[in-house]
Amino acid sequence: MAHQLWTHGISQLHDRTDKMHVNHHAGRLMWLNRVFMIFHQALNRFFIQKKSWWLSGLIILPSFGQAEEIAFKAHLISRLKIDRHMIESSLEPIKKHLLDLTVLEKQRSSQRDYEGALAALKERKRIEAQLEQLDRLMVLIITRQEAIQTAEIPDKIFLPLESAQLNGVRRESGELSGWNLPGSTASWKLPNIPSGGYEVFIRYRCSPLEGGVLEVKESKFSITSQIETTLKGPQQKKLGTLKITTGNGPFTLTGKTLLKGNLMNLLELWLIPANH
């Protein structure tokens, strides 16, 4: 629907422009006004409606049946993608128009056409204000997309030990051990999760002569945690909160320093979204 509205609006604008024989800047201004009107209509969709509403940056859904809820979320995600594409595809033409207005303002000023320069300045300020509105709308769209995606992921995201790529680490009886040298690693490919903060947990065993420092790293950010002795058998440990920037990128555990011999025996590894 939004795409049809966009196409129909552009078609109408072209017909109107041909008939009126407007000059270059007037024609572009008409096109921009049509763009802003479309996005104003899109913006109105983000506020109170019968089926959904926005509250404190979270998506709140009514009590649907499972099938209806899945269909509604799919429809909402589709609308958000269309609106985001419309904004992204129109930013460059709008920015170019602003540059043209800046050049026009300088030209008229140099020609001592101060009234014309002032008109170009006012128009440039008006377009800049509307461009800021589009930027705020884009932030709202992205935030809502991320909220829906985060609500869809499970409370725990397990990274199976059997799918790890090992370098200097051994897989023994379903555990990862043999972290005998600094720089030994176990790596995974993240299962296409939304970007954001995730708490990293492990379940492990560590004897009194084992332990050291473990680094957890994604494509850009990393955290480190001390691996302590487990005197009462396997235990759970929160390594910290890691910011994930690429949801389908690498996720690597690296033994940075060792006390003596093996760093630990890793039994389980999982992530929990920080906002769950």
N, C-alpha and C positions, 0 to 999 in steps of 0.2 A: 504494500500500500504506500509506504513512504517512498519507494523507488518510483512508483507510478506518479505520485504527486510531484516528485522531483522532475521526472521526464516531461510531464504535462506542463509544469511551470516554466521549464526552459523552452519548450516548444512555443508556448504562448508568448514568452518574452521575445523570441526570435521574430515571430510574426509581427508583434507590436513594434519592434525596432525597425523592421523593414518598412513598415507603413509610415512611420513617423520620420524616417530619415534623420535620426538623431546623430550627433557627432560621436566620436570615439569615447570620450569621457562620460557623456550622458548615458550612452548605451551600457557601459560597464557599471555605472551607478545603478541603473535599473536592474541589472542582473544581480548585483549585490543586495539590493533591497529585497529581491525575491528570495535569495539565499537566507537572509536573516529572518524573513517571515516564516519560511519552512522550519528553521531551527527553533523559532519561537513556538510553533505548534508542537515540535518534538519535545521541547522543554516542559510544556504543559502536561505531557504524559507521565512525568516523573513525580507528580504530586498525587493527592488523595484520589483514589479510584475505587470502584466497587470490589475489585478482586485483590488488590495489593496496595500497600502504602509504605512510605519511607520513614524510618524512625531511628534516630541516632546512628546513621550510617549503616543500618542493617536492613535486610529484606525480611519483612514479616508477611507470612502467607496465611490465608484462612484455612479452615479445616476442610480440605478436599479429600476425596478418595485418592488412592495411590495413582491410578491411571490419569485422573483429572489433574493432579498436581504435577505429574511428569509432563503432560501436554502443556500446561500453563507455563511451566519453567522454560520449556523448549521455545514457546512462542515469545516469552519475554527476552530470552537470550537472542533470538533472531532479530527482534526489534532493536535491541541494543547494538548489535553488530551493524545493522543498516544505518542507524543514526551516527555511530562512530565513523563508519566509512564515508558518510556524507560530509562530516566535518573535516576529516583528514584530507579528502579530495579537494576541498574548497579553500583550504588554508593558503596554499601557494598563490592562487589567483588573487586572493584578498591582499596578501602581503605585497604582491607586485603592484596592485592598484595603489597601495599606500606609498610605495616608492615613486610611482608616477605622479601622485599628488604632491610629494615633496619636491620633485623636479619642477613641476608646474608652478608651485609656490615660489621657488627661487627665480624661475624665468620671469614671472610677472613682476616680482619685486625688482629685478634688474632692469626691467623695462619701465619702471616707475608706475606700474599699474597696481597701486597699493590696494585698491578695492578688490581687484581680482586675486591678489596674493592673500588677502584676508579671507576671501571666500574659500580658496583652496585650503588654507589653514583650518578653517572651521570644519570643512568636510573631512579633512584628514583626522581631526580630533574625534569627530563623530564615528568614523569607521574604526578608529583605535578602540573606542569605548565598546563598540559592538563586537570587535575581535576579542576583547577581554571577556565578554559574556560567553562567547563560543568556547573560550578556554575553560571557563568555570563549568560549562556544560560538559565538556570533554572529561574533566576530572570527575564529575558526577557519574558519567557513564562508566568510566573505568572502575570507579569505586563500587558501583553496583554490580558490574560484571564479576569483580573479584569476590564480592560478598556471596553471590550465588554459587560460584565455583567452590568457595571455602565451605559453604553449607553442604555441598555434595560429597566432600571427601570424608572418609571414615575418621573416627576418633584416633585410631592407631594405624600407622602406615608401616608395615613390617618390610624390611629389606632382607630377603631370604639369604642365608649364609651360602647355600648351594649355588647361588647365581653370582657370587662375588668373583671378581678377577683378582688373583693373588700374585703378589710379588714379594718373595721372601717369607711368606706365611704358608702354613700347611693346613689342610682340611683333614681332621681326624675325628672319626666317630660323630660326625655332625657338628663339630666345634671347629673354630679357627684358633690355631695355636702356632707355636714356633716363631713368634715375633722376636727372633734372637739377635737381629742387627738393627741399629737405628736406620730409619728409612724404609723398613718393611711396610707394605701396604696391602689393604683390601679395598677394592673399589666396586661401586655399583653405578648403574644408570638409573636415575630417579624416574618413577613411573608417571611422568607427565602431571605433576601436582602444581597447584597455583603458587606463584611466588609469594613470599612473606616469611614471617618468623616461625620456626619449628623447634620444639624442645626435643633434644636427642637423648635417647635412653639406651642403655645396654644391660644385659644380664651376663655375668661373667664369674670366673673363678680366678683367684690370684694367691699363690702361696707366699709365705714370709720372705722368700728370696727373689720373688718376682715383683713386677710393678715398674712404674716410670711415668712418663708423660705421653698422652695420646693426643694427636691432632685430628680434628674433624674438619674437612674442607669441602666446599662446593665449588662452583666455577669461579667465584670471586672472593667470598668471605670464608673465614675459618675461626675456629675456637680451639682451645686446648684444655685438657683436664688431667688431673693427677689420678693414676690408677693405684688404689690402695689394696692392701692385703685383705682377703676375705677369710676370716677365721671360722665362720660358721657355715661354710659351704657357699654355693652360688648366691649372689646377691644382685639386686637391681641398683643401677646408678644413673642419675641424670648428669649428663656431661655438660649441659648448658643449652642456651637458645641460639640457634644458628639462623641467619637470614639467608633464605634461598632466593636466588635471582633468576635461575633457569630451572624450571620445573622438570625438564627432561634431560638435564645435564649430568655431569659426574658428581659422585658423592664418595669421598675417600677417607678412610681411617689410616693414619700413619703413626707408627711408633717413633716418637721423636727422641726420647732418651730412655735407657733401660737401667734398672737397678743391678740386676745380674741375671743373665740367661733370658728366659721368656718374659714378655711383657704381661701376658694374661692368656686365658682360654676364653674366647668369646662364644657365648651360647645363643644370644639373641640380640637383635638390633632393630629399633623402631623409632618412628618420629610421631610427635603429637602436635597438631597445629596450635600455635601459641594462643590463639583466640578461642579455642574450644574449652 
